Structure formats: C-alpha cells, structure tokens
Amino acid sequence: MKLQEVYPLYLNNRAVQPNADLAVTDKYTGEIAFRTALATPDVIDAAIAGAVRAAEPMAQLASFERQGVLDHCVRRFRERFDELAYALCVEAGKPIKDAEGEVTRLIDTFRIAAEEATRNYGEVQPLDISERARGYMGMWRRVPIGPCSFISPFNFPLNLAAHKIAPAIAVGCPFVMKPASLTPLGALIMGEVLAECDVLPEGAFSILPASRDGADLFTTDERLKLLSFTGSPGVGWDLKARAGKKKVVLELGGNAAVVVDADADLDHAIERIVFGGYYQSGQSCIHVQRVIVHDSLYDTFRDRLAERVKALKWGDPKDRETFIGPMISAKEAQRLKGWIDQAVAGGARLLAGGECDGAMLQATLLEDVARDSAVYREEAFGPVVILSRFASWDEAVEEVNDSKFGLQAGVFTRDLHQVLDAWDRMEVGGIVINDVSSYRVDNMPYGGVKDSGLGREGVRFAMEDMTEIRNLVIRRI
C-alpha cells in the first residue's frame, strides 16, 4: 500500500491545498512519507467564521440527518480499513496490529455516536413545590453549545480525534480541529469522508494542520464556545489559562499504577501487564507505568514478567510480529533513555531492556526505583514499567495516590472489599478491576483528576459538554 505524496487540509467542508509546507515522516525509517498543507492564521480565522455561520443550520439538522452522517462515516471507514491502518502505522510508527485495533475503535466511536444522536433527551420538571409556584411547570432540553475547537494528539490520531468529531456531529456543533503535526493524516482522511456528506452545512467542519505558533486562535478566539484538548499537561493547563470564557475540557497526562494483590490470578495479571505496559511502545496516557505487587507474590511475579518483557520483539511496525515499534521521535526516546539511566545511577535495578537506537527504545523493566526520580514521578510515555512491593492494602492505596496525576488505575484482586475500597479511595478518574489501567471502552466516561485534566470523554459524556441546558417554564392560566 502506498500513501499519496501530498494531502490537502479541509476548510469549511472543502479540500484546499494552499501549500505543502508540512512534511510528515515515517516514524520507523525517518524518511518523509507525505506532505500536507499548513493552515495560516488567515485560514484558521476563515474556518472559525465558517463555523459561526454554520452554527444555526447545524443545530437545525434533524437527529436522523446527523445520525445519517455518522452512519456514512462508519460505512466508509470500514471500506477504507486497510488504508487507515497503514496510514497510522506509517505516520505514528504504531505496530500494524495496534493500528488495526485503533481503526476498529474509530469505527466503534462513530457507531456509538450514531446511536446517541437520537438520544439527546431532556426532562419535564414539576415546579409547584410551594404556593407561589402553583400552576407552573418546567421542562428542559439540551441545545448545541455552538462552534467548538478541538486539538488532538499524536498517539491516537484516529480515535482521539474521533472522540471529539463524532460527538460534535451527534449534537449539531460545527468545529475546527487542529490534528497533531506529527500525525495529521488520520484526521484528514476523516475530513475527506465528511466532505462526502452534502447534508452538512458549509462551515460545519474544518480540519487544519497548523504550527503551534500559528494556532493561537484555536484557543483564544471568543467566537469559539468550547475548547477540547488532549495532550501534555504543560500545554493543556496553559491553554486553559488563555481560553477566556469558553468551556474547556482537558484530557492530559498520567502515571498509571496497577496493584497486584495477594489473591490475584498471576498468569492473567502478567499477560495483561505486558500488554498494558508496552503496547504501542507505551505511548498512551493510561499505559501501565507503576506496578505495585504484594510481598507474597513479588519475587515470582518479577522473574516471570522480566522473562516475558525480554522476549518482546521490537523493530519495523509494518511487520505483523513486531510488538514494540518506534517512539514518536528519537528525541523522545533519548529523553526516556536518560530517565532510565538516571534511575539506575540512583540505585534502581534494570531487569530488562534499557537499550536505545534512534527512535527505538527497548521494552524496559525496573525495580527499586527512587520515588523522587523522574521515571517514577513524571509521565514516562514510553515502554517503561516500574515494579515495587507492598505488605498491606493501605500501603498499596497510598502508593497509587502518590502522584500528581490521576487518570486511571488497575487492581488485580478477588476481594470485594478491596474493590469497593479502591473505588472509594483511589484518586483517579477510573478504576479497572482484574485488568490494567490502559483498558478503555469508547462509551464509558473517561478522564482524570489532579494534573490529569478535567471533564470526561466518552461519546455521551462529550455530547453533554458540547450542549447547554435550555429551560422552559409554563404557567397555566
């Protein structure tokens, strides 16, 4: 399969080729894979103006019409499945099996949105709670918030863009999107599919690769009513500070912990932690970074996990046997390699991996890592897992919470008390029992606390963020 040499951007529903200034590399070979246009501030301004004009006609689309657009996307993504997976493998360096899994999730997300497009319910509310309200009744419904701004990251360029685009269409919000400059192609193919839908009013969508310096309007423009950003905490909180009066939803970083309790199924826990710690080279905000194992299991667990990690194949992501592909850049691989080396110099023991070659970093396993080291405290965002041990359940909960992040956690246990206690006391947005922190289904509420962000994704929950309640009060006379 071969990619086009040049791809357009999408301005007010139409393919436009003002330049070919953005070169996107094959993350494994480092060679230029394709070029696409970069949006200038004038183009972004025109896109926002188009979204403002489209707000009323988008809101007036019938729910079956919005559902029809989403159903069309589902059908076309299925038809273009192999193309989408290959594009993802090239531009993100994602192993082809992981890429195929992400295309499946893209389809799921649009399918869920198509179902939810006809379920935007309201409520009738009795108001006659006292004498002064006798004869009054109320009702409310949700209406689209208006033009939205979306900024999506490099690590899931299909599905994390889908988690913004699909809910917006489902509720009738026009949008402008900035995909990550390192991986813009998935979003551009979505734009190509949306451009086939004549029912969408002009200005319903724009998908605009842009440099960070030229993209300030995505954040600061007052015509936009919502900003949804997925990416690094440093960038996200800065955007919130500059976003003005618009609603802001942030899905930011993580430092996910998984607890393996004394009664855990060891075979199952090891299998899932290998996946959760190292799939797509650990470049997920909910990838398993810290594994906290009960004393009674620790030595056996450590030795068996290290053996599995050493056996993981790393190399060309287009090879179906590859499990560890490249990180997004050699710079990021070297950054994480430096954190590993610092931890080892500080007394950590390297159990597996640790070697780096360009953008390729081996699956790495560490123990005895100092809690003040970068690889323990910060978001690794790469194929590194840290082991520690605990004696009491309270110690495990305390260690899970010993982080400025709070996105998701995993707990392997058969003890219902521990399950409910984790749900009560773990300071995270989601807890996964008998599986890893990196498990996500695309209709569940997903998001974090503390430095991991605010608001929730998941189609129905994103739709709520993209709507406002409009109340109606009726007096019977």
C-alpha distance (Angstrom), angle and dihedral (degrees) to the residues before:
residue distance angle dihedral
M1 . . .
K2 3.79 . .
L3 3.80 132.4 .
Q4 3.79 124.0 -135.4
E5 3.76 115.7 -98.2
V6 3.82 93.7 -128.0
Y7 3.81 132.3 23.5
P8 3.82 128.1 -166.5
L9 3.77 128.5 -132.5
Y10 3.82 121.0 -123.1
L11 3.80 118.5 -116.3
N12 3.80 118.9 -179.6
N13 3.84 92.1 -18.3
R14 3.81 95.2 -48.5
A15 3.79 133.9 103.4
V16 3.81 109.7 -113.9
Q17 3.80 128.3 -178.1
P18 3.83 107.7 -165.7
N19 3.82 91.7 153.7
A20 3.78 143.0 -23.4
D21 3.78 96.3 -126.3
L22 3.80 100.4 135.2
A23 3.81 114.3 80.6
V24 3.81 113.7 -164.6
T25 3.79 119.2 -162.4
D26 3.76 134.3 -144.1
K27 3.80 96.9 -111.4
Y28 3.81 93.5 -143.3
T29 3.81 100.6 46.5
G30 3.81 97.5 28.3
E31 3.81 90.4 -135.3
I32 3.80 123.0 130.1
A33 3.81 106.8 -92.2
F34 3.81 98.8 -176.9
R35 3.77 143.7 -28.1
T36 3.76 131.1 -124.4
A37 3.76 137.9 -179.4
L38 3.79 124.2 -85.2
A39 3.79 116.9 -140.9
T40 3.80 116.3 -127.5
P41 3.83 121.7 -148.0
D42 3.81 89.0 -98.2
V43 3.81 90.9 56.5
I44 3.82 91.6 47.0
D45 3.81 90.0 49.5
A46 3.82 90.4 51.4
A47 3.80 89.9 49.8
I48 3.81 92.6 52.2
A49 3.81 90.6 47.4
G50 3.80 88.8 51.2
A51 3.82 91.1 50.2
V52 3.81 90.3 52.0
R53 3.81 90.8 52.3
A54 3.80 90.5 47.2
A55 3.81 95.6 50.2
E56 3.81 96.8 89.4
P57 3.82 98.0 42.3
M58 3.82 90.0 45.1
A59 3.80 90.5 52.4
Q60 3.80 89.9 49.9
L61 3.80 94.8 54.8
A62 3.79 109.7 114.5
S63 3.78 115.5 -113.5
F64 3.81 90.6 -114.4
E65 3.81 89.3 55.0
R66 3.80 92.2 52.8
Q67 3.78 88.9 45.6
G68 3.80 89.1 51.6
V69 3.81 91.7 55.4
L70 3.80 90.8 51.6
D71 3.81 92.6 46.0
H72 3.81 88.5 51.7
C73 3.81 89.4 53.7
V74 3.81 91.7 50.0
R75 3.80 91.0 51.9
R76 3.80 94.6 46.6
F77 3.81 93.9 45.6
R78 3.79 89.1 53.6
E79 3.81 89.8 50.6
R80 3.82 90.8 49.0
F81 3.80 96.0 40.1
D82 3.82 97.1 122.7
E83 3.81 92.7 44.9
L84 3.80 92.4 50.8
A85 3.81 92.4 47.8
Y86 3.80 93.1 48.4
A87 3.81 92.3 47.9
L88 3.79 89.3 51.6
C89 3.80 92.0 48.1
V90 3.81 90.6 53.1
E91 3.80 103.2 40.5
A92 3.83 97.6 37.8
G93 3.82 100.1 28.7
K94 3.79 88.3 -126.6
P95 3.82 115.1 160.8
I96 3.79 107.5 -103.6
K97 3.81 94.3 -115.4
D98 3.82 90.3 53.5
A99 3.81 89.2 46.1
E100 3.79 90.8 54.2
G101 3.78 89.0 49.3
E102 3.79 90.9 54.1
V103 3.80 92.3 50.4
T104 3.81 87.7 52.9
R105 3.81 89.2 53.1
L106 3.81 90.8 47.4
I107 3.79 88.4 56.8
D108 3.81 91.6 45.6
T109 3.80 91.6 51.6
F110 3.80 93.9 52.1
R111 3.81 90.6 43.5
I112 3.81 91.2 53.0
A113 3.81 89.9 48.0
A114 3.81 90.8 50.9
E115 3.79 89.0 54.9
E116 3.81 93.3 45.8
A117 3.82 93.7 47.8
T118 3.81 89.5 82.5
R119 3.84 94.9 43.2
N120 3.79 102.4 68.6
Y121 3.80 92.8 130.8
G122 3.79 132.9 -177.9
E123 3.79 132.7 -167.9
V124 3.79 141.9 -119.4
Q125 3.79 110.7 -130.6
P126 3.81 127.6 -164.0
L127 3.82 110.2 -130.6
D128 3.80 100.0 179.1
I129 3.79 93.1 100.7
S130 3.83 93.0 134.0
E131 3.81 140.0 14.0
R132 3.79 93.7 -89.0
A133 3.81 90.9 59.5
R134 3.80 96.8 48.7
G135 3.80 109.2 137.2
Y136 3.82 95.2 19.2
M137 3.77 125.7 116.8
G138 3.78 131.6 177.8
M139 3.75 139.6 -156.8
W140 3.76 134.4 177.2
R141 3.75 138.1 -163.0
R142 3.77 136.8 -177.6
V143 3.81 120.1 -106.3
P144 3.83 128.1 -172.3
I145 3.79 113.5 -85.9
G146 3.81 92.1 -138.6
P147 3.82 133.9 -120.0
C148 3.81 112.4 10.6
S149 3.79 133.3 -159.3
F150 3.79 119.5 -144.7
I151 3.81 128.5 -170.2
S152 3.81 115.1 -175.6
P153 3.84 130.9 -168.6
F154 3.79 135.3 -122.9
N155 3.79 100.5 -115.1
F156 3.84 100.3 68.8
P157 3.81 100.0 17.5
L158 3.80 93.2 167.0
N159 3.77 106.7 38.3
L160 3.80 99.7 35.3
A161 3.79 89.6 50.8
A162 3.81 87.7 47.7
H163 3.81 90.6 54.7
K164 3.79 88.0 62.9
I165 3.81 102.4 34.2
A166 3.81 100.0 45.0
P167 3.85 96.8 51.2
A168 3.81 90.4 45.9
I169 3.79 91.2 55.8
A170 3.80 91.3 43.4
V171 3.83 92.3 58.3
G172 3.82 98.0 33.2
C173 3.81 103.5 -106.7
P174 3.82 120.1 147.5
F175 3.79 113.3 -138.0
V176 3.77 147.7 -169.2
M177 3.81 116.6 -147.8
K178 3.77 132.7 -162.3
P179 3.81 109.5 -162.5
A180 3.80 118.9 -160.6
S181 3.80 110.6 -80.7
L182 3.82 90.4 -133.7
T183 3.84 92.2 57.2
P184 3.82 112.3 19.9
L185 3.80 100.5 138.4
G186 3.80 100.0 85.4
A187 3.81 92.0 56.0
L188 3.81 91.3 45.0
I189 3.81 90.9 54.3
M190 3.82 87.6 51.4
G191 3.80 87.0 52.8
E192 3.78 90.4 51.7
V193 3.81 90.1 53.4
L194 3.81 93.4 46.1
A195 3.82 89.8 50.0
E196 3.82 87.5 64.8
C197 3.84 89.7 65.8
D198 3.80 108.8 90.8
V199 3.81 92.1 -177.3
L200 3.81 90.7 72.4
P201 3.82 110.6 92.7
E202 3.78 118.4 -121.4
G203 3.79 108.4 -83.9
A204 3.79 94.2 28.3
F205 3.80 90.0 124.8
S206 3.77 142.8 7.5
I207 3.81 124.4 -177.4
L208 3.77 109.7 -163.2
P209 3.80 127.2 176.3
A210 3.78 105.2 -152.1
S211 3.77 140.0 168.4
R212 3.78 115.9 -104.3
D213 3.80 90.4 -115.9
G214 3.80 92.3 53.7
A215 3.79 97.5 42.5
D216 3.81 101.8 72.3
L217 3.80 92.5 114.2
F218 3.81 90.0 67.5
T219 3.81 85.9 68.1
T220 3.78 109.1 27.1
D221 3.81 105.8 35.7
E222 3.81 109.1 112.7
R223 3.81 92.8 -151.3
L224 3.81 88.3 73.1
K225 3.79 114.1 84.0
L226 3.82 100.8 -166.5
L227 3.80 135.7 28.3
S228 3.80 117.8 -160.8
F229 3.80 113.2 -173.3
T230 3.79 130.3 179.1
G231 3.78 116.3 -173.4
S232 3.78 144.3 71.8
P233 3.82 122.0 -6.8
G234 3.79 94.1 -125.1
V235 3.79 92.4 56.6
G236 3.80 95.4 37.9
W237 3.79 98.5 54.1
D238 3.81 90.4 45.1
L239 3.81 90.0 53.4
K240 3.80 90.5 50.7
A241 3.80 90.4 52.6
R242 3.81 90.2 54.6
A243 3.79 99.7 38.1
G244 3.80 96.8 92.8
K245 3.81 118.5 -158.4
K246 3.78 98.3 -16.6
K247 3.79 122.4 110.0
V248 3.82 112.2 -100.8
V249 3.82 128.4 -153.4
L250 3.81 116.9 -172.3
E251 3.81 127.8 -169.8
L252 3.77 103.4 -177.6
G253 3.76 140.7 158.7
G254 3.77 135.5 -36.4
N255 3.77 144.7 -163.3
A256 3.77 97.9 -160.8
A257 3.79 122.8 -158.7
V258 3.80 128.5 -158.0
V259 3.79 122.5 -162.3
V260 3.81 120.1 -150.0
D261 3.80 106.1 -162.5
A262 3.82 126.9 -157.5
D263 3.81 93.7 -97.9
A264 3.82 96.4 47.8
D265 3.80 122.8 129.9
L266 3.80 96.6 -110.6
D267 3.81 97.3 -160.0
H268 3.80 91.7 51.7
A269 3.80 94.0 43.8
I270 3.81 93.6 51.3
E271 3.81 92.7 46.9
R272 3.78 92.8 51.5
I273 3.81 95.8 42.2
V274 3.81 90.6 53.5
F275 3.78 87.1 55.2
G276 3.80 96.9 40.9
G277 3.78 94.7 46.7
Y278 3.78 100.5 44.6
Y279 3.80 112.3 21.6
Q280 3.81 111.5 124.3
S281 3.79 87.7 4.7
G282 3.79 92.9 -65.7
Q283 3.81 92.4 -70.0
S284 3.78 95.8 142.5
C285 3.78 127.7 101.5
I286 3.82 89.7 -130.8
H287 3.80 96.8 43.9
V288 3.81 113.3 134.7
Q289 3.80 105.4 -95.7
R290 3.82 103.4 156.5
V291 3.82 123.8 37.9
I292 3.81 115.8 -168.9
V293 3.81 111.6 -164.7
H294 3.81 130.5 -170.0
D295 3.81 114.4 -108.5
S296 3.79 92.6 -119.0
L297 3.82 91.8 60.1
Y298 3.77 102.2 29.3
D299 3.81 104.4 98.1
T300 3.80 94.9 44.1
F301 3.80 91.9 43.2
R302 3.82 92.8 49.1
D303 3.79 95.0 49.9
R304 3.79 94.9 46.3
L305 3.80 93.6 45.0
A306 3.82 92.0 49.1
E307 3.80 90.3 52.4
R308 3.81 91.0 52.2
V309 3.79 93.7 46.6
K310 3.81 93.1 51.1
A311 3.81 89.3 54.6
L312 3.82 95.7 55.7
K313 3.79 111.3 116.0
W314 3.78 117.0 -127.8
G315 3.80 126.5 -168.9
D316 3.80 142.0 71.2
P317 3.83 109.2 22.9
K318 3.81 90.3 -148.9
D319 3.82 88.9 66.3
R320 3.80 107.8 92.3
E321 3.82 90.7 -142.8
T322 3.82 93.4 58.1
F323 3.80 115.9 107.0
I324 3.83 100.0 170.4
G325 3.79 115.2 48.8
P326 3.80 128.7 173.4
M327 3.76 124.7 -59.9
I328 3.78 114.2 -116.8
S329 3.83 91.8 -89.7
A330 3.79 142.8 -2.9
K331 3.81 87.8 -113.0
E332 3.82 91.4 60.5
A333 3.80 92.2 45.8
Q334 3.81 90.8 51.3
R335 3.80 91.0 47.4
L336 3.80 91.6 55.6
K337 3.81 92.7 40.7
G338 3.81 86.7 56.8
W339 3.81 91.2 52.5
I340 3.81 90.4 50.6
D341 3.80 92.1 49.8
Q342 3.82 90.9 47.9
A343 3.80 90.9 52.0
V344 3.81 92.2 49.7
A345 3.81 90.7 48.1
G346 3.80 87.1 52.3
G347 3.81 93.1 55.9
A348 3.81 104.8 -82.5
R349 3.79 118.6 140.7
L350 3.81 118.1 -127.6
L351 3.81 107.7 -139.2
A352 3.81 98.8 173.6
G353 3.79 141.0 -2.5
G354 3.77 123.7 -4.4
E355 3.81 97.4 151.7
C356 3.80 121.7 124.0
D357 3.81 131.6 -163.1
G358 3.78 114.7 177.0
A359 3.80 107.1 -59.2
M360 3.81 91.1 -12.3
L361 3.80 116.8 98.9
Q362 3.79 119.9 178.3
A363 3.79 120.2 -120.8
T364 3.80 101.1 -90.1
L365 3.81 131.7 -158.1
L366 3.82 123.8 -170.4
E367 3.80 137.3 -179.6
D368 3.80 134.6 -172.9
V369 3.80 91.0 33.7
A370 3.80 115.4 170.7
R371 3.79 111.7 -113.8
D372 3.79 92.2 -131.7
S373 3.83 93.9 56.5
A374 3.80 120.9 109.2
V375 3.81 94.2 -120.6
Y376 3.81 89.0 56.9
R377 3.81 101.2 40.1
E378 3.81 103.5 34.0
E379 3.78 132.4 56.8
A380 3.82 106.9 -86.2
F381 3.82 94.8 -165.1
G382 3.76 90.9 -169.1
P383 3.82 143.4 74.7
V384 3.82 98.5 -60.0
V385 3.81 127.9 118.9
I386 3.83 125.8 -175.6
L387 3.82 123.6 -152.7
S388 3.79 126.9 -152.0
R389 3.79 134.5 160.5
F390 3.80 135.7 -129.5
A391 3.81 135.6 -164.7
S392 3.81 102.0 -164.8
W393 3.78 133.1 35.6
D394 3.81 91.5 -121.5
E395 3.81 89.5 57.5
A396 3.80 90.0 53.9
V397 3.81 93.2 50.3
E398 3.79 90.9 47.5
E399 3.81 91.4 52.4
V400 3.80 92.9 48.2
N401 3.81 88.1 53.9
D402 3.81 93.7 45.1
S403 3.79 92.5 99.0
K404 3.78 138.5 86.5
F405 3.82 86.0 -132.5
G406 3.79 127.9 74.6
L407 3.78 114.2 176.8
Q408 3.83 108.8 125.6
A409 3.80 139.1 -24.9
G410 3.78 134.8 -164.6
V411 3.80 129.0 -142.6
F412 3.79 126.1 -168.8
T413 3.81 106.8 -158.6
R414 3.80 143.1 120.1
D415 3.81 93.0 -150.9
L416 3.82 112.3 107.8
H417 3.80 90.9 -160.8
Q418 3.81 90.4 57.9
V419 3.80 90.3 47.4
L420 3.80 93.3 54.1
D421 3.80 92.9 41.1
A422 3.81 90.4 52.3
W423 3.80 89.5 50.8
D424 3.82 89.4 51.5
R425 3.79 101.0 42.4
M426 3.80 112.2 24.5
E427 3.80 108.1 100.4
V428 3.80 98.3 -137.5
G429 3.78 138.6 105.5
G430 3.80 93.8 -116.4
I431 3.81 139.7 14.6
V432 3.80 121.9 -155.6
I433 3.80 116.6 -158.4
N434 3.81 119.5 -147.9
D435 3.78 91.3 -0.9
V436 3.78 139.1 69.4
S437 3.78 130.4 -79.7
S438 3.79 89.2 -112.4
Y439 3.80 94.2 68.4
R440 3.80 114.0 112.4
V441 3.78 134.8 164.9
D442 3.78 113.9 -159.6
N443 3.80 98.3 -126.1
M444 3.82 96.4 53.7
P445 3.82 124.6 94.8
Y446 3.79 105.5 -95.1
G447 3.77 128.6 -174.2
G448 3.76 143.5 88.8
V449 3.78 149.7 -111.6
K450 3.80 133.9 -129.6
D451 3.83 110.4 18.9
S452 3.81 91.5 -13.2
G453 3.79 92.8 83.7
L454 3.77 143.5 -104.0
G455 3.78 134.9 -85.9
R456 3.79 127.1 28.7
E457 3.77 135.5 -94.4
G458 3.79 125.0 -156.1
V459 3.79 114.7 112.1
R460 3.81 101.5 -91.1
F461 3.80 92.7 41.4
A462 3.80 93.1 48.1
M463 3.81 88.3 49.9
E464 3.80 88.8 56.8
D465 3.82 90.1 53.3
M466 3.80 90.0 49.9
T467 3.80 92.9 54.4
E468 3.78 137.3 61.9
I469 3.80 128.2 -146.4
R470 3.79 113.5 -110.8
N471 3.78 113.5 -165.4
L472 3.81 128.2 -151.8
V473 3.82 123.0 -163.9
I474 3.82 120.6 -166.9
R475 3.79 126.2 -167.9
R476 3.77 116.5 -157.6
I477 3.80 111.1 -135.6
